[in-house]
Amino acid sequence: MLEIRDVSRRFGKNTAVGNVVLEIPQGQMVGVIGRSGAGKSTLLRMINRLIDPSEGSILFDGVDVSRIRGAQLRRWQRDCAMIFQQFNLVPRLDVLTNVLLGRLNHRSTVLNLLGIFSREERAQAIAALERLDIPQTALQAAGTLSGGQQQRVAIARALMQKPKMILADEPIASLDPLNAKVVMDALQDINLREGITVITNLHTLDTARQYCNRVIGMAAGRVVFDGPPEELTREAVRMVYGADGEGNEISESITSTAIRTPAAVRVSASSGPLEPALERL
């Protein structure tokens, strides 16, 4: 169980996340939606402890992970794997080595400094690449791969951490629809087969509906919707995205992408009120 208790994060006078209260049981696939600047990424980064909360507590299985330091913090960041929009791979290193970097917090400092990995660890890394259907890239430099392939390498690296939870911060934002589907299919498969909790920030409502069994909507740093995807009514969408129908974030969120159908109905930022698009939801 992940418990977020009255968590806030301020940057100077600006409140990025305000008084968020959530409980996420083990094994859920959770989509976090909202406009840019709604606090989605800040929330995930606080859970992983890339940044600290200004107020409140974050607990996992009863342990207050918002207060831990040193070795305990490293273990938490091992157990709570993070996948980023920009992949965060080492471009000059080959794919296999990038995947093996997911084992660093499981090993001694000496072995890490020497860059020595066991035969078993290498076999696990190859198995992770096979699961993501990219074993043929193992000896290629990571920087030579397509965006979709790089994101799959990042997921394979996360699997090598043997995590209890995966946080994905806009994992498909920079991908074409086909690669976006491959990445979301992979995250869903991990959630279903391993029972690993997956929390992912998403821009598209259709993606959240298709892949997540729980959706959390954020606006101005606060949770304004929390429930199953079938409860994402027009009123709920308005709470999350506003009613003015302006801005690319809203347009992307109400667009039926090719993840579901190539005959997408697209709404541009200049298309006027939100009502016509909401009628199609």
C-alpha positions, 0 to 999 in steps of 0.5 A: 500500500502506498499512502500519500498523506496531505503532501504539498510541494512549494517552489518559492511562492508557487505551490506545485502540489497542494494537500494531496491525499491518496491510497494506492493498493499494491497491483493497481495500474493508475493513470494520472491525467491533467494539463501541463503544470497540474503537478503530475510530474512533481507528484511522481518525483516526490514519491520516488524522492527525486524531490522532497515534499514541503509538507506531509508524508509518503508511506509504503507498507507503513514505512515513511519513505519521505523521511529516509536517507542514505542506504534506505533511500537508495533501497527505496529508489531501487524498489520504486523504479522511475521511467522518464519521458526522455529515457535517461539512458547513457547514449554512448553505452550499448543497450545491454550495459544500460539495462544492467545499470538497473542492478547498481543498487543491488551490488557492492560499490567495488563491483559497480566501480569495476563495471563487473556483471555476473553471467546471471545478471547478463542473462537476466538483462537479455531476458528483459530485452527479449520480453520487450522484443528488442534482444537484437539491439543488445550490442548497439549504442543506446543513442542509435535506437529509435525513441520507441526502442529507447523507451523499451530499454528504459523499461527493461532497465527498470525490470532489472531493479526488481521493483515493487512499484514503477513510476512512468513520467509521460512515457509516451509523450514523445512517441508516435502512436504505434510505439506508444501502444507498444510501450503501454502494452509492456507496462500493462503486461508487467502490471498484470503478470507481476502484480507490480503497481504502475503509476503513469502520467498521461496526456490522453484520456483514451490511453488512460481509459484503455490501460488503467483501472484507476484514473487520478485527475489533477488541476492546479496541484490538487486531485480533482478526480479519483475513480475508475475510467468509466466515471470520467464523465464530461463533468469530470473532464471539465474539472481536470482540464477546465471548460475553455477548450483552449490549449494543446493539453486539452486537445491532446487529452480529448483526441482519439489517438491511433492507439485505439483507432486510425480514424481519429477525431482531432480537436485543435487549440483553435477549434472553439468550445470544448462541448463538441469534443466532449460529446464524443467521449 
